Amino acid sequence: MQVQWYPGHMTKAKRAMKEDMKLVDLVVEILDARAPLSSRNPDIDELSGNKARLVLLNKADLADAKANKIWEQYFLEQGCITARVDARKRSDMKPVQNAVREACREKTERDRKRGIKNRPVRAMVVGIPNVGKSTFINSFAGRACAKTGNRPGVTRGNQWIRLSKEVELLDTPGILWPKFEDEQVGIKLALLGSVKDEILGMEELSLELLGRLEERYPETLELRYQLTEAERKEGPVHMLTEIARFRNCVLKGNELDLEKAARLVIDDFRSGRLGAITLELPDQEQG
């Protein structure tokens, strides 16, 4: 499966982000907890330089709990304060506030020594499409979301949004598009919905997912689709055929509708109906 998608306006977005990075204290990077490395744009490390870093593993409720802990430790070792969140939940934002304080501890201490107290942390939230960036901003801000106006020395047009008493967000797109040399990264992003479904064949994508589930979460296939071990061992094509039969996905003439079954499988995964699933771990080769 070949996945090629890298919009031409990426260069412009990257250049703008590099300029805006000079204005912030903290970079908040939103990742999909089900595939944190694949949903991470490697340009962020270069662009953020020595800024304080906070990595949020979003959609953690859809990911394997044991894997979440492993990823938290991984990013801590990379020098990033990390927190698990479900960006839809306002209740998940308190740990984020604590993580912001931790990530900016050195900056706050420097301010205190210079006699500057209670200056809000200025942050930029970044992430590739469909990782939940806008949802996070809305949840974190709640109803208190308000633009605070241009600051002296800030490029005209840039606005600051008050997310809380302690954090202001630079109101810029903050989105980078993934560029994947590794085909497996592209497949995982397609499974997550970060690549438009029209670009890929849903049947082929569902076969990729079924193969991964059989390898790492075989019990899920048995519970959701009543696929026996013998049926699973026949391979992804046989599994998809049996799922179509089990879920009564049929066309006129009683022919099985594999396209409909494929969409059903992908939707079950994305919505969490298959259970908590993580597609990659740090110590695994990409694949």
N, C-alpha and C positions, 0 to 999 in steps of 0.2 A: 504494500500500500504506500503510494507516494503522497506526501502531504507538503504542498508548497504554498505558502501564504505569507507575504511580507509586504504590506502596503507601502507605496512609494513615499507617502508623507511622513514615514517614520523618521527620516533624517531631520526634517523640520521640527518634529515633536521633541526629538532628542536634544537638538540645539536649544530650543526654548527651555527645556527642563534644566539644562546645564546652567543657563543664566539665572533661572529662578532659584536654583539650589543655593546660590550665594545669600539668599534672603532668609533662609530657615535655619533653625537649630537642630531639628529632628526630622528624620525620614521614617515614615511609617509605611512599611511594605506589607500589602495584603496578599496572602498566598492561599491557594486551595489546599486544605489539609489532606485531601485525598491523593494529591500529587504535588508536594511542595517544591521539589526541584524543577519539575516540568513546567509548573505555573509561575516560575520565577524568571524574570528577565535578567540575564547576566550583566547587562549594561548598568544596572543599578549600583553595583559595587564600584564601578568606575566613576559614575556620575556623582555619587554621594560623598566620595572622598573620605574625609575624617569626621563627617557629621555623626551625631548620635543616631543609633539605629534601633528600630523596634519592628520585629517581625510578628505579624498576627496570622495565626493558622486559622483561617476562616472556614466555616462549614465543618468545624471539628465534630459536630454531632453526627455527621454523615460518614466520618472516618473511623477507622479501627482505633479504639482507645489506647491499646498497647503501642500502636504505631505512633500515635500523637505524642506520647511520652518520649519515644525514641527521637522524633523530629525536634522536639523542644530541646533536648540535650544537644543534638547536632548543631542547632543554630546558636545555642549558648556558647558552644566551643568555637563558633565562628565569630564570636564577639558581639552577637545581637541579643538584646533582651527579647524574650519571646512570650507570647500568651496565646492560649486557645480560645476561640470565640465562635459564637453563632451570631453573626452581625444583625440578624433580625431581632435579637433579644436585647432590650434595654438593660436587663439585669446583668448581661455579660459585660457591660461597659465599665463597671467599677474596677474589675481587675485590670482593665486597659488603662484606666487613670493611674493606678498604682504602677503599672509597667512604664508609663510615660515618665513618672517621677523618677523611677529607677534609672531609666535610660538617660535622663537629663540631670542626674545627680551632680556630675562634675560642673556642668554649665551653671546650675543653680548655686553651687558653692562659690564659683568665680564671681557671680553676680553679687552674692552676699558680701564677699570680701571687698567689692568695689562700692558697697553701699546701696546696691540696687536690690530692692525687695519687691516680690510679688509681680514681677514682669512675666506675662504669659509666655509659655514656650511657643515658638512659631514652628509649625510643622507643615510638611508636605506629605500627602498620602498618595502612594503610587501602587500600581498593579496593572496586570494585563487585563484584557476584556473578560467580563463575566466571573471575576473572582469575588465580587460583592463590595467593591469600593464605595459606590454610592449608597448602598444599604448601610454600610458601616458608618459613613459620615452622618447620615440621617439619624441613626440610632444613637450615636455618640453625642450629637448636638441636641437631640430631643426637640423641644419647642423653643429652646433658647438660641437657635441658630439665627445669627444676625450679622450682617456685614458691618465691620467697624470702621470702614473708610480707608482711604489711601494713607500710607505712612510716609513721612519724610524720607526721601532717598530711595523710595520704592518705584520701580518702573511704572509709568503711568498706565492705568488700566488694571493693574493687579489689585485685587481686593482681599481683605482679610476677613474670615468668618470666625466668629466667636463660638467655639465648640463647647467650651466650659470656662470657668473662671481661670483655669490654669493653661488652657490650650487655645491657640488661634491657628486656623488653617489658611494657607495661601490658596486662594481660589483659582487654581489652574487645573487643566485636565489631568495631569499626573498619570496618564496612561501610556504604557509602552506596549508595542505589539511583539508577540513572540517571533523569534527567528530560530528555527530549529534545523540544525545540521543533522541531528539524530532523528531518523524516521520514527522511532519509538516515542520520542517526546511529542511529536506531532499527533500520533495516535492517541496518546493519553489526553492531550488537550482537546482533541475531537470528542473523546468520551465524556469529558467534563462539560462540553458545550462552549468552549472558548474559541472554537473554529466553527464557522457556519456549517450547518448540517448539509447544505446544498453542495459543498465542496467535496464531500465524501459519500460513498455509497453506504447506506444504512445497514444493508445486509452484511457487507464486508466488515464494517465497524462492530456490529453485534457479534460476529464470529470471533473477532479479536478479544472482545470482552468475555465471551463464554470460555475461550481458551484460558484466559487469565483466572477466571473464577474457578474453573476446574483445578487449576494448579494450586491456588491459594485459599479459596473459600468453597470447596466442593459441597459442604453442608448447606450452603445457601441455595445452590441449584436444586438440591433435594427438597428443601423446605418450600421453596417458592414455586417450583415447577414439577415437583415429584419425579425428578430424573433419577433413575437408579444408577448405581455405580457402573453397571454394564452399559447402560445407555450413554453415560458420560464418557466412558472409555472409547466409544465409537467416534468421538471427535466433535468439534463445534458444529459442522454441517448437520450431523445426525441430531445433535441436541436442539438446534434451531427448528428442525423439522418436527421433532417431538413436542417442542413448546408450542408450535403452531397448531398441532393436533390437540394438545391439552387445553389450549386457550380458545379453541374453536375459531381459529383464523383461517377462514375458507373463502374462496372465490366462487363464481358461478361454475357449475359443473363439478362442485365438490373438490376443486383443486386447492391445495394448501396455499395460503397467502403468506409467504415467507417475509415479504417486505413489511407487512403489518406486524408480524411476530417480532421482527428485528426492532422496529420502533418501540414496541411494547417492552422489550428487554432493556433497551437503552433508557427509556423513560423510567423504568423500575429502578435502574441504577442511579440515575441523576436525582430522583426524588427521595431516595433512601429506602424504598420499599424492599430492596434486596438486603437491607441491613447495613451495618457499619463496615465500609470497605475502603481500604487504602491500596492504591495502585503501585506504590513504590516505597522503598526504604533506603536510607543512606548507604548502607553497606552492600546493596545489590547493584549489579551492573544495570545500566539503563536498559529496560526491556520489560 
